[in-house]
């Protein structure tokens, strides 16, 4: 009977250890789940306005283009002053939300991570540099919303006429 009570005690201790282990495992799983949900929630809050900002970009482009022109009359100058005030306020609000403007400088090196080449021009002396900014780009925190649309220089391809002629001789047309 003494041996039975020892076996029973050992069995009960093993069962307690098993359920204790299960409890800690479930507790750890719940903590990991809580941390993952909190991280996803922070991420969702951080980028909550991305779609809204994408919809505002054409409006910002319109303001930018309107402010590029010199006014032809006093009335037009007054309108542009008001537009500039609204534009600055809008940009300020967007910056407070984490929006950063991508406005590459002329002659800077082309960066495919934040720029999109919409046109190329030949420049053998300075290839792969920005020659003109068509539209500004925008980022929300570290996420690219729209790349800056730019005109980029490329080096002129030197065509080897002899190589082309040799390749053409090798091709025979069967009639």
PyMOL commands that set and color helices and strands:
alter all, ss='L'
color gray80, all
select helices_A, chain A and resi 2-46+50-68+74-96+161-170
alter helices_A, ss='H'
color red, helices_A
select strands_A, chain A and resi 99-102+115-122+130-135+137-140+143-146+148-154
alter strands_A, ss='S'
color yellow, strands_A
deselect
rebuild
show_as cartoon
